[in-house]
Each structure stands twice: as structure tokens, then as C-alpha cells.
Amino acid sequence: MGDFLGTGNIASKDRGFRPFKEAREFVRSLGLKYEREWIDYTKSGTKPDDIPRTPATVYKDKGWKGWDHFLGKTK
């Protein structure tokens, strides 16, 4: 649809994202502690395209255990 509309947007389900463990490792390297910080980071324009803005949706049934686990507050 993004191609048709000329926006270039690609639906999350159609993108190629990093595997969960690699994405989690990258996100943990940022030192973010809260979901709100993640949201702000995704709006900064510095997030790599292969890391999803909505990891809970993309990584559901692929390792997602919640924000604390993703950000590194729990193992």
C-alpha cells in the first residue's frame, strides 16, 4: 500500500526485522529503562529500520516476554 500511495511505508508484517535476540541485544545496548524511553527513541529518527517500533507485536511468540525482559531489567 505504501508503494501505491507513494509513502514508501511498509507494513510491519511485511518487513524484514532482526531476529528477536539480536534486536533485544541492540536495544539493551542503548541503556533504556522504560517503555516510554523506547517510544521516544523510536521517534528520534535514529532507530535502525530492521528493529521494529512495536516489538511486542512483531516478536509475539518469537521470544517476547514483556518490556522489562526486552530492555534488560530482567533476564
mmCIF file of the N, C-alpha and C atoms, coordinates in Angstrom:
data_MODEL
# 
_entry.id   MODEL 
# 
loop_
_atom_site.group_PDB 
_atom_site.id 
_atom_site.type_symbol 
_atom_site.label_atom_id 
_atom_site.label_alt_id 
_atom_site.label_comp_id 
_atom_site.label_asym_id 
_atom_site.label_entity_id 
_atom_site.label_seq_id 
_atom_site.pdbx_PDB_ins_code 
_atom_site.Cartn_x 
_atom_site.Cartn_y 
_atom_site.Cartn_z 
_atom_site.occupancy 
_atom_site.B_iso_or_equiv 
_atom_site.pdbx_formal_charge 
_atom_site.auth_seq_id 
_atom_site.auth_comp_id 
_atom_site.auth_asym_id 
_atom_site.auth_atom_id 
_atom_site.pdbx_PDB_model_num 
ATOM 1   N N  . MET A 1 1  ? 0.824  -1.193  0.000  1.00 0.00 ? 1  MET A N  1 
ATOM 2   C CA . MET A 1 1  ? 0.000  0.000   0.000  1.00 0.00 ? 1  MET A CA 1 
ATOM 3   C C  . MET A 1 1  ? 0.870  1.259   0.000  1.00 0.00 ? 1  MET A C  1 
ATOM 4   N N  . GLY A 1 2  ? 1.982  1.206   0.753  1.00 0.00 ? 2  GLY A N  1 
ATOM 5   C CA . GLY A 1 2  ? 2.877  2.359   0.783  1.00 0.00 ? 2  GLY A CA 1 
ATOM 6   C C  . GLY A 1 2  ? 3.434  2.690   -0.589 1.00 0.00 ? 2  GLY A C  1 
ATOM 7   N N  . ASP A 1 3  ? 3.715  1.660   -1.378 1.00 0.00 ? 3  ASP A N  1 
ATOM 8   C CA . ASP A 1 3  ? 4.201  1.871   -2.733 1.00 0.00 ? 3  ASP A CA 1 
ATOM 9   C C  . ASP A 1 3  ? 3.109  2.510   -3.590 1.00 0.00 ? 3  ASP A C  1 
ATOM 10  N N  . PHE A 1 4  ? 1.903  1.988   -3.459 1.00 0.00 ? 4  PHE A N  1 
ATOM 11  C CA . PHE A 1 4  ? 0.759  2.500   -4.218 1.00 0.00 ? 4  PHE A CA 1 
ATOM 12  C C  . PHE A 1 4  ? 0.488  3.968   -3.886 1.00 0.00 ? 4  PHE A C  1 
ATOM 13  N N  . LEU A 1 5  ? 0.571  4.308   -2.593 1.00 0.00 ? 5  LEU A N  1 
ATOM 14  C CA . LEU A 1 5  ? 0.288  5.673   -2.159 1.00 0.00 ? 5  LEU A CA 1 
ATOM 15  C C  . LEU A 1 5  ? 1.488  6.605   -2.312 1.00 0.00 ? 5  LEU A C  1 
ATOM 16  N N  . GLY A 1 6  ? 2.660  6.023   -2.553 1.00 0.00 ? 6  GLY A N  1 
ATOM 17  C CA . GLY A 1 6  ? 3.859  6.830   -2.707 1.00 0.00 ? 6  GLY A CA 1 
ATOM 18  C C  . GLY A 1 6  ? 4.514  7.240   -1.399 1.00 0.00 ? 6  GLY A C  1 
ATOM 19  N N  . THR A 1 7  ? 4.088  6.631   -0.281 1.00 0.00 ? 7  THR A N  1 
ATOM 20  C CA . THR A 1 7  ? 4.664  6.987   1.019  1.00 0.00 ? 7  THR A CA 1 
ATOM 21  C C  . THR A 1 7  ? 5.922  6.197   1.320  1.00 0.00 ? 7  THR A C  1 
ATOM 22  N N  . GLY A 1 8  ? 6.072  5.032   0.702  1.00 0.00 ? 8  GLY A N  1 
ATOM 23  C CA . GLY A 1 8  ? 7.213  4.173   0.984  1.00 0.00 ? 8  GLY A CA 1 
ATOM 24  C C  . GLY A 1 8  ? 7.060  3.350   2.251  1.00 0.00 ? 8  GLY A C  1 
ATOM 25  N N  . ASN A 1 9  ? 5.965  3.536   2.974  1.00 0.00 ? 9  ASN A N  1 
ATOM 26  C CA . ASN A 1 9  ? 5.738  2.781   4.206  1.00 0.00 ? 9  ASN A CA 1 
ATOM 27  C C  . ASN A 1 9  ? 5.464  1.317   3.891  1.00 0.00 ? 9  ASN A C  1 
ATOM 28  N N  . ILE A 1 10 ? 6.034  0.445   4.719  1.00 0.00 ? 10 ILE A N  1 
ATOM 29  C CA . ILE A 1 10 ? 5.836  -0.990  4.583  1.00 0.00 ? 10 ILE A CA 1 
ATOM 30  C C  . ILE A 1 10 ? 5.234  -1.497  5.886  1.00 0.00 ? 10 ILE A C  1 
ATOM 31  N N  . ALA A 1 11 ? 4.176  -2.275  5.794  1.00 0.00 ? 11 ALA A N  1 
ATOM 32  C CA . ALA A 1 11 ? 3.534  -2.827  6.992  1.00 0.00 ? 11 ALA A CA 1 
ATOM 33  C C  . ALA A 1 11 ? 4.535  -3.668  7.775  1.00 0.00 ? 11 ALA A C  1 
ATOM 34  N N  . SER A 1 12 ? 4.453  -3.615  9.111  1.00 0.00 ? 12 SER A N  1 
ATOM 35  C CA . SER A 1 12 ? 5.368  -4.359  9.982  1.00 0.00 ? 12 SER A CA 1 
ATOM 36  C C  . SER A 1 12 ? 5.430  -5.829  9.613  1.00 0.00 ? 12 SER A C  1 
ATOM 37  N N  . LYS A 1 13 ? 4.300  -6.401  9.278  1.00 0.00 ? 13 LYS A N  1 
ATOM 38  C CA . LYS A 1 13 ? 4.248  -7.829  8.960  1.00 0.00 ? 13 LYS A CA 1 
ATOM 39  C C  . LYS A 1 13 ? 5.013  -8.165  7.679  1.00 0.00 ? 13 LYS A C  1 
ATOM 40  N N  . ASP A 1 14 ? 5.271  -7.159  6.850  1.00 0.00 ? 14 ASP A N  1 
ATOM 41  C CA . ASP A 1 14 ? 5.949  -7.383  5.577  1.00 0.00 ? 14 ASP A CA 1 
ATOM 42  C C  . ASP A 1 14 ? 7.427  -6.977  5.587  1.00 0.00 ? 14 ASP A C  1 
ATOM 43  N N  . ARG A 1 15 ? 7.891  -6.443  6.711  1.00 0.00 ? 15 ARG A N  1 
ATOM 44  C CA . ARG A 1 15 ? 9.289  -6.012  6.804  1.00 0.00 ? 15 ARG A CA 1 
ATOM 45  C C  . ARG A 1 15 ? 10.182 -7.151  7.252  1.00 0.00 ? 15 ARG A C  1 
ATOM 46  N N  . GLY A 1 16 ? 11.446 -7.015  6.940  1.00 0.00 ? 16 GLY A N  1 
ATOM 47  C CA . GLY A 1 16 ? 12.438 -7.973  7.413  1.00 0.00 ? 16 GLY A CA 1 
ATOM 48  C C  . GLY A 1 16 ? 13.126 -7.413  8.642  1.00 0.00 ? 16 GLY A C  1 
ATOM 49  N N  . PHE A 1 17 ? 12.773 -7.917  9.813  1.00 0.00 ? 17 PHE A N  1 
ATOM 50  C CA . PHE A 1 17 ? 13.367 -7.446  11.056 1.00 0.00 ? 17 PHE A CA 1 
ATOM 51  C C  . PHE A 1 17 ? 14.440 -8.400  11.547 1.00 0.00 ? 17 PHE A C  1 
ATOM 52  N N  . ARG A 1 18 ? 15.337 -7.883  12.379 1.00 0.00 ? 18 ARG A N  1 
ATOM 53  C CA . ARG A 1 18 ? 16.344 -8.723  13.021 1.00 0.00 ? 18 ARG A CA 1 
ATOM 54  C C  . ARG A 1 18 ? 15.639 -9.783  13.864 1.00 0.00 ? 18 ARG A C  1 
ATOM 55  N N  . PRO A 1 19 ? 16.288 -10.918 14.038 1.00 0.00 ? 19 PRO A N  1 
ATOM 56  C CA . PRO A 1 19 ? 15.733 -11.906 14.966 1.00 0.00 ? 19 PRO A CA 1 
ATOM 57  C C  . PRO A 1 19 ? 15.612 -11.285 16.365 1.00 0.00 ? 19 PRO A C  1 
ATOM 58  N N  . PHE A 1 20 ? 14.695 -11.799 17.160 1.00 0.00 ? 20 PHE A N  1 
ATOM 59  C CA . PHE A 1 20 ? 14.408 -11.229 18.472 1.00 0.00 ? 20 PHE A CA 1 
ATOM 60  C C  . PHE A 1 20 ? 15.667 -11.032 19.316 1.00 0.00 ? 20 PHE A C  1 
ATOM 61  N N  . LYS A 1 21 ? 16.486 -12.059 19.440 1.00 0.00 ? 21 LYS A N  1 
ATOM 62  C CA . LYS A 1 21 ? 17.659 -11.962 20.320 1.00 0.00 ? 21 LYS A CA 1 
ATOM 63  C C  . LYS A 1 21 ? 18.625 -10.872 19.869 1.00 0.00 ? 21 LYS A C  1 
ATOM 64  N N  . GLU A 1 22 ? 18.786 -10.709 18.580 1.00 0.00 ? 22 GLU A N  1 
ATOM 65  C CA . GLU A 1 22 ? 19.667 -9.656  18.070 1.00 0.00 ? 22 GLU A CA 1 
ATOM 66  C C  . GLU A 1 22 ? 19.066 -8.272  18.317 1.00 0.00 ? 22 GLU A C  1 
ATOM 67  N N  . ALA A 1 23 ? 17.781 -8.146  18.110 1.00 0.00 ? 23 ALA A N  1 
ATOM 68  C CA . ALA A 1 23 ? 17.110 -6.867  18.362 1.00 0.00 ? 23 ALA A CA 1 
ATOM 69  C C  . ALA A 1 23 ? 17.184 -6.518  19.837 1.00 0.00 ? 23 ALA A C  1 
ATOM 70  N N  . ARG A 1 24 ? 16.945 -7.506  20.698 1.00 0.00 ? 24 ARG A N  1 
ATOM 71  C CA . ARG A 1 24 ? 16.993 -7.273  22.154 1.00 0.00 ? 24 ARG A CA 1 
ATOM 72  C C  . ARG A 1 24 ? 18.400 -6.851  22.567 1.00 0.00 ? 24 ARG A C  1 
ATOM 73  N N  . GLU A 1 25 ? 19.406 -7.482  22.027 1.00 0.00 ? 25 GLU A N  1 
ATOM 74  C CA . GLU A 1 25 ? 20.794 -7.125  22.351 1.00 0.00 ? 25 GLU A CA 1 
ATOM 75  C C  . GLU A 1 25 ? 21.078 -5.678  21.963 1.00 0.00 ? 25 GLU A C  1 
ATOM 76  N N  . PHE A 1 26 ? 20.626 -5.283  20.775 1.00 0.00 ? 26 PHE A N  1 
ATOM 77  C CA . PHE A 1 26 ? 20.815 -3.900  20.333 1.00 0.00 ? 26 PHE A CA 1 
ATOM 78  C C  . PHE A 1 26 ? 20.103 -2.931  21.272 1.00 0.00 ? 26 PHE A C  1 
ATOM 79  N N  . VAL A 1 27 ? 18.850 -3.224  21.570 1.00 0.00 ? 27 VAL A N  1 
ATOM 80  C CA . VAL A 1 27 ? 18.060 -2.323  22.412 1.00 0.00 ? 27 VAL A CA 1 
ATOM 81  C C  . VAL A 1 27 ? 18.667 -2.221  23.810 1.00 0.00 ? 27 VAL A C  1 
ATOM 82  N N  . ARG A 1 28 ? 19.116 -3.315  24.355 1.00 0.00 ? 28 ARG A N  1 
ATOM 83  C CA . ARG A 1 28 ? 19.744 -3.281  25.678 1.00 0.00 ? 28 ARG A CA 1 
ATOM 84  C C  . ARG A 1 28 ? 21.009 -2.434  25.670 1.00 0.00 ? 28 ARG A C  1 
ATOM 85  N N  . SER A 1 29 ? 21.717 -2.393  24.550 1.00 0.00 ? 29 SER A N  1 
ATOM 86  C CA . SER A 1 29 ? 22.935 -1.583  24.463 1.00 0.00 ? 29 SER A CA 1 
ATOM 87  C C  . SER A 1 29 ? 22.641 -0.088  24.556 1.00 0.00 ? 29 SER A C  1 
ATOM 88  N N  . LEU A 1 30 ? 21.397 0.290   24.332 1.00 0.00 ? 30 LEU A N  1 
ATOM 89  C CA . LEU A 1 30 ? 21.003 1.699   24.410 1.00 0.00 ? 30 LEU A CA 1 
ATOM 90  C C  . LEU A 1 30 ? 20.857 2.183   25.850 1.00 0.00 ? 30 LEU A C  1 
ATOM 91  N N  . GLY A 1 31 ? 20.681 1.248   26.787 1.00 0.00 ? 31 GLY A N  1 
ATOM 92  C CA . GLY A 1 31 ? 20.548 1.619   28.196 1.00 0.00 ? 31 GLY A CA 1 
ATOM 93  C C  . GLY A 1 31 ? 19.191 2.201   28.564 1.00 0.00 ? 31 GLY A C  1 
ATOM 94  N N  . LEU A 1 32 ? 18.182 1.932   27.768 1.00 0.00 ? 32 LEU A N  1 
ATOM 95  C CA . LEU A 1 32 ? 16.835 2.424   28.082 1.00 0.00 ? 32 LEU A CA 1 
ATOM 96  C C  . LEU A 1 32 ? 16.247 1.611   29.226 1.00 0.00 ? 32 LEU A C  1 
ATOM 97  N N  . LYS A 1 33 ? 15.459 2.258   30.065 1.00 0.00 ? 33 LYS A N  1 
ATOM 98  C CA . LYS A 1 33 ? 14.899 1.557   31.215 1.00 0.00 ? 33 LYS A CA 1 
ATOM 99  C C  . LYS A 1 33 ? 13.382 1.404   31.175 1.00 0.00 ? 33 LYS A C  1 
ATOM 100 N N  . TYR A 1 34 ? 12.718 2.234   30.389 1.00 0.00 ? 34 TYR A N  1 
ATOM 101 C CA . TYR A 1 34 ? 11.251 2.238   30.397 1.00 0.00 ? 34 TYR A CA 1 
ATOM 102 C C  . TYR A 1 34 ? 10.699 2.248   28.971 1.00 0.00 ? 34 TYR A C  1 
ATOM 103 N N  . GLU A 1 35 ? 9.505  1.718   28.834 1.00 0.00 ? 35 GLU A N  1 
ATOM 104 C CA . GLU A 1 35 ? 8.834  1.700   27.535 1.00 0.00 ? 35 GLU A CA 1 
ATOM 105 C C  . GLU A 1 35 ? 8.748  3.109   26.951 1.00 0.00 ? 35 GLU A C  1 
ATOM 106 N N  . ARG A 1 36 ? 8.472  4.086   27.795 1.00 0.00 ? 36 ARG A N  1 
ATOM 107 C CA . ARG A 1 36 ? 8.356  5.482   27.339 1.00 0.00 ? 36 ARG A CA 1 
ATOM 108 C C  . ARG A 1 36 ? 9.657  5.954   26.687 1.00 0.00 ? 36 ARG A C  1 
ATOM 109 N N  . GLU A 1 37 ? 10.786 5.534   27.238 1.00 0.00 ? 37 GLU A N  1 
ATOM 110 C CA . GLU A 1 37 ? 12.073 5.894   26.647 1.00 0.00 ? 37 GLU A CA 1 
ATOM 111 C C  . GLU A 1 37 ? 12.228 5.245   25.265 1.00 0.00 ? 37 GLU A C  1 
ATOM 112 N N  . TRP A 1 38 ? 11.730 4.018   25.140 1.00 0.00 ? 38 TRP A N  1 
ATOM 113 C CA . TRP A 1 38 ? 11.767 3.338   23.842 1.00 0.00 ? 38 TRP A CA 1 
ATOM 114 C C  . TRP A 1 38 ? 10.932 4.103   22.820 1.00 0.00 ? 38 TRP A C  1 
ATOM 115 N N  . ILE A 1 39 ? 9.753  4.511   23.214 1.00 0.00 ? 39 ILE A N  1 
ATOM 116 C CA . ILE A 1 39 ? 8.866  5.259   22.315 1.00 0.00 ? 39 ILE A CA 1 
ATOM 117 C C  . ILE A 1 39 ? 9.548  6.550   21.865 1.00 0.00 ? 39 ILE A C  1 
ATOM 118 N N  . ASP A 1 40 ? 10.151 7.263   22.807 1.00 0.00 ? 40 ASP A N  1 
ATOM 119 C CA . ASP A 1 40 ? 10.860 8.495   22.455 1.00 0.00 ? 40 ASP A CA 1 
ATOM 120 C C  . ASP A 1 40 ? 12.015 8.200   21.501 1.00 0.00 ? 40 ASP A C  1 
ATOM 121 N N  . TYR A 1 41 ? 12.734 7.119   21.755 1.00 0.00 ? 41 TYR A N  1 
ATOM 122 C CA . TYR A 1 41 ? 13.849 6.738   20.890 1.00 0.00 ? 41 TYR A CA 1 
ATOM 123 C C  . TYR A 1 41 ? 13.357 6.447   19.467 1.00 0.00 ? 41 TYR A C  1 
ATOM 124 N N  . THR A 1 42 ? 12.240 5.744   19.350 1.00 0.00 ? 42 THR A N  1 
ATOM 125 C CA . THR A 1 42 ? 11.734 5.410   18.015 1.00 0.00 ? 42 THR A CA 1 
ATOM 126 C C  . THR A 1 42 ? 11.328 6.660   17.230 1.00 0.00 ? 42 THR A C  1 
ATOM 127 N N  . LYS A 1 43 ? 11.029 7.724   17.931 1.00 0.00 ? 43 LYS A N  1 
ATOM 128 C CA . LYS A 1 43 ? 10.649 8.976   17.262 1.00 0.00 ? 43 LYS A CA 1 
ATOM 129 C C  . LYS A 1 43 ? 11.854 9.861   16.937 1.00 0.00 ? 43 LYS A C  1 
ATOM 130 N N  . SER A 1 44 ? 13.038 9.462   17.420 1.00 0.00 ? 44 SER A N  1 
ATOM 131 C CA . SER A 1 44 ? 14.230 10.289  17.255 1.00 0.00 ? 44 SER A CA 1 
ATOM 132 C C  . SER A 1 44 ? 14.805 10.240  15.840 1.00 0.00 ? 44 SER A C  1 
ATOM 133 N N  . GLY A 1 45 ? 14.408 9.227   15.066 1.00 0.00 ? 45 GLY A N  1 
ATOM 134 C CA . GLY A 1 45 ? 14.930 9.093   13.719 1.00 0.00 ? 45 GLY A CA 1 
ATOM 135 C C  . GLY A 1 45 ? 16.246 8.334   13.647 1.00 0.00 ? 45 GLY A C  1 
ATOM 136 N N  . THR A 1 46 ? 16.710 7.796   14.768 1.00 0.00 ? 46 THR A N  1 
ATOM 137 C CA . THR A 1 46 ? 17.982 7.069   14.780 1.00 0.00 ? 46 THR A CA 1 
ATOM 138 C C  . THR A 1 46 ? 17.806 5.555   14.883 1.00 0.00 ? 46 THR A C  1 
ATOM 139 N N  . LYS A 1 47 ? 16.574 5.088   15.037 1.00 0.00 ? 47 LYS A N  1 
ATOM 140 C CA . LYS A 1 47 ? 16.309 3.650   15.148 1.00 0.00 ? 47 LYS A CA 1 
ATOM 141 C C  . LYS A 1 47 ? 16.585 2.979   13.809 1.00 0.00 ? 47 LYS A C  1 
ATOM 142 N N  . PRO A 1 48 ? 17.379 1.887   13.811 1.00 0.00 ? 48 PRO A N  1 
ATOM 143 C CA . PRO A 1 48 ? 17.601 1.158   12.558 1.00 0.00 ? 48 PRO A CA 1 
ATOM 144 C C  . PRO A 1 48 ? 16.274 0.613   12.006 1.00 0.00 ? 48 PRO A C  1 
ATOM 145 N N  . ASP A 1 49 ? 16.167 0.547   10.708 1.00 0.00 ? 49 ASP A N  1 
ATOM 146 C CA . ASP A 1 49 ? 14.931 0.084   10.068 1.00 0.00 ? 49 ASP A CA 1 
ATOM 147 C C  . ASP A 1 49 ? 14.617 -1.378  10.358 1.00 0.00 ? 49 ASP A C  1 
ATOM 148 N N  . ASP A 1 50 ? 15.641 -2.157  10.692 1.00 0.00 ? 50 ASP A N  1 
ATOM 149 C CA . ASP A 1 50 ? 15.388 -3.586  10.937 1.00 0.00 ? 50 ASP A CA 1 
ATOM 150 C C  . ASP A 1 50 ? 15.100 -3.901  12.412 1.00 0.00 ? 50 ASP A C  1 
ATOM 151 N N  . ILE A 1 51 ? 14.842 -2.864  13.196 1.00 0.00 ? 51 ILE A N  1 
ATOM 152 C CA . ILE A 1 51 ? 14.368 -3.012  14.575 1.00 0.00 ? 51 ILE A CA 1 
ATOM 153 C C  . ILE A 1 51 ? 12.933 -2.472  14.585 1.00 0.00 ? 51 ILE A C  1 
ATOM 154 N N  . PRO A 1 52 ? 11.954 -3.275  15.006 1.00 0.00 ? 52 PRO A N  1 
ATOM 155 C CA . PRO A 1 52 ? 10.569 -2.804  14.946 1.00 0.00 ? 52 PRO A CA 1 
ATOM 156 C C  . PRO A 1 52 ? 10.242 -1.742  15.994 1.00 0.00 ? 52 PRO A C  1 
ATOM 157 N N  . ARG A 1 53 ? 9.392  -0.831  15.607 1.00 0.00 ? 53 ARG A N  1 
ATOM 158 C CA . ARG A 1 53 ? 8.889  0.185   16.541 1.00 0.00 ? 53 ARG A CA 1 
ATOM 159 C C  . ARG A 1 53 ? 7.973  -0.459  17.579 1.00 0.00 ? 53 ARG A C  1 
ATOM 160 N N  . THR A 1 54 ? 7.273  -1.515  17.174 1.00 0.00 ? 54 THR A N  1 
ATOM 161 C CA . THR A 1 54 ? 6.336  -2.216  18.050 1.00 0.00 ? 54 THR A CA 1 
ATOM 162 C C  . THR A 1 54 ? 6.814  -3.660  18.271 1.00 0.00 ? 54 THR A C  1 
ATOM 163 N N  . PRO A 1 55 ? 7.858  -3.830  19.081 1.00 0.00 ? 55 PRO A N  1 
ATOM 164 C CA . PRO A 1 55 ? 8.427  -5.170  19.253 1.00 0.00 ? 55 PRO A CA 1 
ATOM 165 C C  . PRO A 1 55 ? 7.468  -6.182  19.868 1.00 0.00 ? 55 PRO A C  1 
ATOM 166 N N  . ALA A 1 56 ? 6.546  -5.748  20.702 1.00 0.00 ? 56 ALA A N  1 
ATOM 167 C CA . ALA A 1 56 ? 5.601  -6.688  21.321 1.00 0.00 ? 56 ALA A CA 1 
ATOM 168 C C  . ALA A 1 56 ? 4.746  -7.371  20.259 1.00 0.00 ? 56 ALA A C  1 
ATOM 169 N N  . THR A 1 57 ? 4.420  -6.663  19.213 1.00 0.00 ? 57 THR A N  1 
ATOM 170 C CA . THR A 1 57 ? 3.620  -7.222  18.133 1.00 0.00 ? 57 THR A CA 1 
ATOM 171 C C  . THR A 1 57 ? 4.461  -8.100  17.213 1.00 0.00 ? 57 THR A C  1 
ATOM 172 N N  . VAL A 1 58 ? 5.595  -7.585  16.805 1.00 0.00 ? 58 VAL A N  1 
ATOM 173 C CA . VAL A 1 58 ? 6.444  -8.290  15.847 1.00 0.00 ? 58 VAL A CA 1 
ATOM 174 C C  . VAL A 1 58 ? 7.036  -9.569  16.444 1.00 0.00 ? 58 VAL A C  1 
ATOM 175 N N  . TYR A 1 59 ? 7.426  -9.512  17.721 1.00 0.00 ? 59 TYR A N  1 
ATOM 176 C CA . TYR A 1 59 ? 8.087  -10.661 18.342 1.00 0.00 ? 59 TYR A CA 1 
ATOM 177 C C  . TYR A 1 59 ? 7.173  -11.523 19.209 1.00 0.00 ? 59 TYR A C  1 
ATOM 178 N N  . LYS A 1 60 ? 5.872  -11.290 19.095 1.00 0.00 ? 60 LYS A N  1 
ATOM 179 C CA . LYS A 1 60 ? 4.918  -12.151 19.799 1.00 0.00 ? 60 LYS A CA 1 
ATOM 180 C C  . LYS A 1 60 ? 5.161  -13.590 19.337 1.00 0.00 ? 60 LYS A C  1 
ATOM 181 N N  . ASP A 1 61 ? 5.265  -14.502 20.283 1.00 0.00 ? 61 ASP A N  1 
ATOM 182 C CA . ASP A 1 61 ? 5.541  -15.920 20.008 1.00 0.00 ? 61 ASP A CA 1 
ATOM 183 C C  . ASP A 1 61 ? 6.922  -16.151 19.404 1.00 0.00 ? 61 ASP A C  1 
ATOM 184 N N  . LYS A 1 62 ? 7.809  -15.158 19.519 1.00 0.00 ? 62 LYS A N  1 
ATOM 185 C CA . LYS A 1 62 ? 9.179  -15.292 18.991 1.00 0.00 ? 62 LYS A CA 1 
ATOM 186 C C  . LYS A 1 62 ? 10.206 -14.899 20.046 1.00 0.00 ? 62 LYS A C  1 
ATOM 187 N N  . GLY A 1 63 ? 9.799  -14.940 21.314 1.00 0.00 ? 63 GLY A N  1 
ATOM 188 C CA . GLY A 1 63 ? 10.720 -14.614 22.394 1.00 0.00 ? 63 GLY A CA 1 
ATOM 189 C C  . GLY A 1 63 ? 10.266 -13.470 23.282 1.00 0.00 ? 63 GLY A C  1 
ATOM 190 N N  . TRP A 1 64 ? 9.247  -12.725 22.850 1.00 0.00 ? 64 TRP A N  1 
ATOM 191 C CA . TRP A 1 64 ? 8.778  -11.574 23.631 1.00 0.00 ? 64 TRP A CA 1 
ATOM 192 C C  . TRP A 1 64 ? 8.222  -12.023 24.985 1.00 0.00 ? 64 TRP A C  1 
ATOM 193 N N  . LYS A 1 65 ? 8.748  -11.410 26.067 1.00 0.00 ? 65 LYS A N  1 
ATOM 194 C CA . LYS A 1 65 ? 8.280  -11.706 27.430 1.00 0.00 ? 65 LYS A CA 1 
ATOM 195 C C  . LYS A 1 65 ? 7.921  -10.445 28.190 1.00 0.00 ? 65 LYS A C  1 
ATOM 196 N N  . GLY A 1 66 ? 7.860  -9.335  27.505 1.00 0.00 ? 66 GLY A N  1 
ATOM 197 C CA . GLY A 1 66 ? 7.499  -8.081  28.148 1.00 0.00 ? 66 GLY A CA 1 
ATOM 198 C C  . GLY A 1 66 ? 8.618  -7.049  28.054 1.00 0.00 ? 66 GLY A C  1 
ATOM 199 N N  . TRP A 1 67 ? 8.274  -5.825  28.412 1.00 0.00 ? 67 TRP A N  1 
ATOM 200 C CA . TRP A 1 67 ? 9.216  -4.712  28.292 1.00 0.00 ? 67 TRP A CA 1 
ATOM 201 C C  . TRP A 1 67 ? 10.438 -4.874  29.175 1.00 0.00 ? 67 TRP A C  1 
ATOM 202 N N  . ASP A 1 68 ? 10.252 -5.336  30.406 1.00 0.00 ? 68 ASP A N  1 
ATOM 203 C CA . ASP A 1 68 ? 11.410 -5.494  31.307 1.00 0.00 ? 68 ASP A CA 1 
ATOM 204 C C  . ASP A 1 68 ? 12.416 -6.466  30.711 1.00 0.00 ? 68 ASP A C  1 
ATOM 205 N N  . HIS A 1 69 ? 11.952 -7.530  30.137 1.00 0.00 ? 69 HIS A N  1 
ATOM 206 C CA . HIS A 1 69 ? 12.831 -8.526  29.508 1.00 0.00 ? 69 HIS A CA 1 
ATOM 207 C C  . HIS A 1 69 ? 13.502 -7.945  28.260 1.00 0.00 ? 69 HIS A C  1 
ATOM 208 N N  . PHE A 1 70 ? 12.773 -7.220  27.469 1.00 0.00 ? 70 PHE A N  1 
ATOM 209 C CA . PHE A 1 70 ? 13.307 -6.644  26.239 1.00 0.00 ? 70 PHE A CA 1 
ATOM 210 C C  . PHE A 1 70 ? 14.371 -5.575  26.528 1.00 0.00 ? 70 PHE A C  1 
ATOM 211 N N  . LEU A 1 71 ? 14.103 -4.735  27.513 1.00 0.00 ? 71 LEU A N  1 
ATOM 212 C CA . LEU A 1 71 ? 15.011 -3.642  27.834 1.00 0.00 ? 71 LEU A CA 1 
ATOM 213 C C  . LEU A 1 71 ? 16.173 -4.063  28.726 1.00 0.00 ? 71 LEU A C  1 
ATOM 214 N N  . GLY A 1 72 ? 16.077 -5.242  29.333 1.00 0.00 ? 72 GLY A N  1 
ATOM 215 C CA . GLY A 1 72 ? 17.179 -5.732  30.134 1.00 0.00 ? 72 GLY A CA 1 
ATOM 216 C C  . GLY A 1 72 ? 17.027 -5.564  31.626 1.00 0.00 ? 72 GLY A C  1 
ATOM 217 N N  . LYS A 1 73 ? 15.828 -5.246  32.090 1.00 0.00 ? 73 LYS A N  1 
ATOM 218 C CA . LYS A 1 73 ? 15.609 -5.112  33.531 1.00 0.00 ? 73 LYS A CA 1 
ATOM 219 C C  . LYS A 1 73 ? 15.458 -6.467  34.199 1.00 0.00 ? 73 LYS A C  1 
ATOM 220 N N  . THR A 1 74 ? 15.119 -7.501  33.416 1.00 0.00 ? 74 THR A N  1 
ATOM 221 C CA . THR A 1 74 ? 15.056 -8.882  33.899 1.00 0.00 ? 74 THR A CA 1 
ATOM 222 C C  . THR A 1 74 ? 15.717 -9.776  32.863 1.00 0.00 ? 74 THR A C  1 
ATOM 223 N N  . LYS A 1 75 ? 16.077 -10.961 33.264 1.00 0.00 ? 75 LYS A N  1 
ATOM 224 C CA . LYS A 1 75 ? 16.740 -11.889 32.315 1.00 0.00 ? 75 LYS A CA 1 
ATOM 225 C C  . LYS A 1 75 ? 15.771 -12.728 31.576 1.00 0.00 ? 75 LYS A C  1 
# 
